[in-house]
Amino acid sequence: MTDKLSPSDWSKYVAARRATALVQDGMRIGLGTGSTAAWFVRVLGDRIRDENLRVKCVPTSTRTRELAAKVGIATISLDEARWLDLTIDGADEFDPELNLIKGGGGALLQEKIVATASDEMVVITDATKEAVTLGAFPLPCEVIPFGWRTTQALIEETLISMEVMGRSSALRMSGETPFVTDEGNFIIDLHLNRIGNARQLAMVLNQMPGVVENGLFVDICDLVIIGNPDGRVELRDIKEGTITEEQISVGDEVNIFSDLN
């Protein structure tokens, strides 16, 4: 079965394996959304079962909650948890300052709320998500459905004065109908190519009527764990200013996660 795992799958798996070492008994953990975060949820479920680990987990989407239940992880709401020790999530793009673009999975609002309600946010990823400057991945903006076309036009007009290389945008679709978030909102994806000032852009977008939240995570991520197909992981700690490498030993146990393909 392991021969069916792609290099990207191996990278995500070893990053998730390393991230589980950060989880301690009694912690309150935020669970991210997306293909990479799903690896962490499955690995954490395995550890909970094998070690009788007692943790309280807050999912960032309906999909993550359903996956957590499937692998035996009990979840609670953020209101019940109040504050979290650690959130582990993926990212669509990250830069040298560990600023992120998130929201490719459509859960950016809950992901940002949960991440900012945590003592520490850790991103697990592979090397393909690294960027010198953010913007190659489309920037998601969650907007309310009412007047979304007007909101889209205002966003595009505002982008003229921003440090970006592109200004086109598109409503995210799910088949023939608009994609709808867990909160009942739409997502407009901004094709910017390059973002010169992520902090400024995030602030300007969130000041616009109709915009609920944007996918720029600025000064939120504390640590990025980059997995590689050969089992190597690179840890970049923004607080400590360190970059370290480790080797994760993996074996046939990865077979149990092959359904994630």
N, C-alpha and C positions, 0 to 999 in steps of 0.2 A: 504493500500500500504506500510506503514512503516514496516509491519512485513516482507516484502521481502528484506529489507536492511540488509546486513550482518554486524557483528560487525566492520569489516574493513571499510565498507562504512560509518557507523555512525562516526567512528573515523576521517575519512577524511573530512566528512561534517562539524563536529564541529570545526576542525582545520581551514577549509576554512572560516567558519563563523567568527572565531576570527581574521583571517588575514584580512578580509575585513574592520575591524575597524581601520586598519592602513592606509587605503586609504582615502585621503582628496581631496576635490574639487580642481581641477586645476593641480593635479599630473600627471606625466608621469610614466606609470606603465609597467613593463616587465611581460608578461604572459608566464608561463612555459608550458611544454609539458608532457603529461602522464595522468594516471588515477586520480591521486591526484590533479594535477594542473587543470584538467577538472572540478573538484568540485568548485575550486575557481573561474574559469571563469563563471560558471553558477550562483554562488552566487553573484559575482560582477555584472553580467548582471541584476540580480533581483534588486540590490541596485541602479544601474544606472536608471532603469526604474521607481522605486518607489520614488527616491529622486532627480531625474533630475541631477544626479551627472555628472560633466563635467571632464572627464579624457581623456588622450591620451594613448593608449595602443599599445605596440609593441609585437607581437607574436613571439615565438621561433620556429615555425614550420608551415607548411601548414595546418596540422590538427588543431592546436590551432587557426589559423586565420579563418578557416571554422567554428569552434565551436563558436568563438567570434561573427562572423557575424550572426550565427543562433540565438544567445541570445541578439542581438541588441547592441553589443559593436563595435564601429568604431575603426579600427586599422590604424596605420601608420608605416612606416619603421623606423629602427633605424637611418638611415641617416637623416630622417626628424626630429626625436626627438633629435638627437645628444647626449643627456645625459638623464638618467632616475633618478627619485627620489627613486624608489622602484621596485624590482623584486621579485615576489612570485612564487615559483616553488616547485616541489616535489623532492624526492631523493630516490635512491635505497638502500642507506646505509649511516649512519652518525656515527661519533665517538665522544668521549667526548670533543674533541677540535673543533667540528662542521666541520671537514673535511668530504667531501662527495665522494661517488661514484654515478655518474649520467650517463645517456645514455642508460638505458634499453629501452627507447622509441625511440631511434635512432636519437635524436636531440641534442646531446651533444655539437656540435660545436656552433650552434646558441645560445644554452642555456648559454654556458660559455661566449660568446661575450656579450650577453645581461646582464648577471649577473655582469660582470666586468665593464660594462658601467653604473652602478647604484650606487647611494649613499649607498644603503642598499640592501642586499639580504636576504630574509626570506624564510625558507623552512617549508612547512606544511607536516606533516607525521603522522604515527601511531607508536606505541611502537615497532612493529615488525622490523622496519628498523634500530633500534639502535644496534651498535656493539661496543665491547670493542676495537677491532682492525679491520680496514677495510680489505676486501678481500674475505669474504664469497660469496658476490655477484660478478659475473664475471665482470672484468674491461673492458669496451669497449674502443677500439682504432679505430678512424676513419682514414682510409688509402685511398690513391688514387688507382683506379682500376689497373693502369699500374704497372705491376710487383708485384702484391699484394702477390703472393706466396713467392717471395724473401723477401719482407718486413716482412712477417710473420716469415720466417726462421731467419731473423736478430733479430726480437723481441725475439723469443724463446732463441736464443743464448745469447742475452744480459741479459735475466732474470737469467742466471746461476750465475751472479755476484751480483744480487739484493737480498735484504732481503725479499724473498717470499718463501712460502712453496710449491707452485705448479708452473709448467712452461708450461702447455698445453694450446693450443689456438684453436679457431675454427672460421671459416668464418661464419658470421651470414647469415642465409638464410631466404627467403620469399617464402615458398613452394619449388619449384624445382630450383629457381634462387637466386642469391645473393640479400640480402637486400640492397637497394640503398637509401642513405640519400637525403635530399632536395638539397644538393650540388652536387649530382651525385657520391658520394664516397661509398666505402664499409666499413663495420665494422668487426673488428676481436675482438672477446671476449676472454679475458685472464682469465684462471681459476687458480687463484693464492692462494686461500684458506686463506692466511694471508699475509698482506703487512706490513713489519716492518718499512719502512721509505717511507711514501707516497710522501713527498716533493721531495726526491731524485729520486724516480721512475718516477714521473711526468716529471721532468726535463730531465731525460735520454731518456724517450720515445719520447718527443717532439724534441729532437735533431736528431732523426733518419730520413734519407731520406725516403719519402713515407708516414710517419706518419703525418697526418694533425693536430690531437688533440687527447687527451685522456680524459677519464671520471673522473679523479681525480680533485676535486675542493678543493684546499688547500688554506686556509686563504681567502676565498671568502664569505662564509656564515656568517652572523652576528647574526641571531636569528633563532631558531628552535621552531616551535609550534607543540606539540605532542597532538593529539586528542585521546580521549577515548570514548568507546561506551556509557558510562553513562553521557556524556556531559562535563566531566572534560577536561581541556586543561592545559598542562604544557608548560611554556615559558622559554627557556634557552637562555639567552643573553650573548654572548661571550665577548662583549665589557664591559658590566657592571659587568660581573662575577656573575650574579644572576640567580636563578631558582625560578619561581613563579607559583602558581596554580590558576586557575579561573574556574568558572562553567558557561557553555553556556546553556541558556534555548532554547530548540528546541521543536517544536510542529508539527502539521500536514503540515506546510509549506514545510517540506522536501519531501512531495509527488511529488512536481513538478520536482524533480531531479531524480525520480526513474528510468527514462529511461537510466541513466548512468550505470545501472546494466548490 
